[in-house]
């Protein structure tokens, strides 16, 4: 019982390591490109991650994926359940997740 404070204090070490290392890690290229709209930094981050000079194909791929996501129509839960093609998949996932919650597997 007397060692509980040390157990709770042990989380400080990884937290401090993360705080020290985090400023030196590169930003995500997708974040820089899509959220910050900074193409030059995104290209530099892609070059760091991929280790090659020409990353124009990857930048175009991310931009094309972003355009596709913006054009995607969102579907409500009721519309999803009414769609006959995916109804059983959705019901299976819901039942499986409900069983996980009720059986205590998350606690283990």
C-alpha positions as CSV (number, residue, x, y, z in Angstrom):
1,X,0.0,0.0,0.0
2,X,2.8,2.4,0.7
3,X,4.1,2.1,-2.9
4,X,0.8,3.3,-4.6
5,X,2.1,6.9,-5.1
6,X,5.1,5.5,-7.0
7,X,2.9,3.5,-9.3
8,X,0.8,6.6,-10.1
9,X,3.9,8.7,-10.4
10,X,5.5,6.3,-12.9
11,X,3.3,7.8,-15.7
12,X,5.3,11.0,-15.4
13,X,8.4,9.5,-17.1
14,X,6.8,8.6,-20.5
15,X,4.9,11.9,-20.5
16,X,8.1,13.9,-20.0
17,X,9.8,11.9,-22.8
18,X,6.9,12.6,-25.1
19,X,6.9,16.3,-24.3
20,X,10.7,16.6,-25.0
21,X,10.6,14.5,-28.3
22,X,7.3,15.9,-29.8
23,X,8.7,19.2,-31.1
24,X,11.3,17.3,-33.2
25,X,8.8,15.0,-34.9
26,X,7.6,16.1,-38.4
27,X,4.0,17.1,-39.0
28,X,1.7,14.8,-40.9
29,X,1.8,15.6,-44.6
30,X,-2.0,15.2,-45.0
31,X,-2.6,17.6,-42.1
32,X,-0.2,20.2,-43.6
33,X,-1.7,19.8,-47.0
34,X,-5.4,19.6,-46.2
35,X,-5.8,21.6,-43.0
36,X,-3.0,24.1,-43.2
37,X,-2.9,24.4,-47.0
38,X,0.9,24.5,-46.9
39,X,2.0,22.6,-50.0
40,X,5.8,23.2,-49.6
41,X,5.9,21.9,-46.0
42,X,3.7,18.9,-47.0
43,X,6.1,18.1,-49.8
44,X,9.0,18.3,-47.4
45,X,7.2,16.0,-44.9
46,X,6.5,13.5,-47.7
47,X,10.1,13.6,-48.7
48,X,11.1,12.9,-45.1
49,X,8.7,10.0,-44.7
50,X,9.2,8.4,-48.1
51,X,12.9,9.2,-48.6
52,X,12.6,10.3,-52.2
53,X,12.8,13.7,-53.9
54,X,9.8,13.6,-56.3
55,X,6.6,13.4,-54.2
56,X,4.3,15.2,-56.6
57,X,2.4,12.0,-57.3
58,X,1.6,11.5,-53.5
59,X,0.5,15.1,-53.1
60,X,-1.8,14.8,-56.1
61,X,-3.2,11.5,-54.7
62,X,-4.0,13.2,-51.3
63,X,-5.7,16.1,-53.0
64,X,-7.7,13.7,-55.2
65,X,-8.8,11.7,-52.2
66,X,-9.8,14.9,-50.4
67,X,-12.0,15.9,-53.4
68,X,-13.6,12.5,-53.4
69,X,-14.3,12.7,-49.7
70,X,-15.9,16.2,-50.0
71,X,-18.3,14.8,-52.7
72,X,-19.3,11.8,-50.6
73,X,-22.9,11.9,-49.4
74,X,-23.4,11.2,-45.7
75,X,-26.1,8.6,-44.8
76,X,-28.1,8.6,-41.6
77,X,-28.4,5.4,-39.5
78,X,-32.0,4.9,-40.5
79,X,-31.1,5.2,-44.2
80,X,-28.3,2.7,-43.6
81,X,-30.6,0.2,-42.0
82,X,-33.2,0.6,-44.7
83,X,-30.6,-0.2,-47.4
84,X,-31.1,-3.9,-48.1
85,X,-27.5,-4.5,-49.3
86,X,-25.8,-3.5,-46.1
87,X,-28.5,-4.2,-43.5
88,X,-27.1,-7.6,-42.3
89,X,-23.6,-6.3,-42.1
90,X,-24.7,-3.4,-39.9
91,X,-26.8,-5.6,-37.7
92,X,-23.9,-8.1,-37.3
93,X,-21.5,-5.3,-36.2
94,X,-24.0,-3.9,-33.8
95,X,-24.7,-7.3,-32.1
96,X,-20.9,-8.0,-32.0
97,X,-20.1,-4.7,-30.3
98,X,-23.0,-5.1,-27.9
99,X,-21.7,-8.6,-26.9
100,X,-18.2,-7.1,-26.3
101,X,-19.7,-4.5,-24.0
102,X,-21.8,-7.0,-22.1
103,X,-19.3,-9.8,-21.7
104,X,-16.6,-7.8,-20.0
105,X,-13.9,-8.4,-22.6
106,X,-13.0,-4.7,-22.6
107,X,-12.1,-4.9,-19.0
108,X,-9.6,-7.8,-19.7
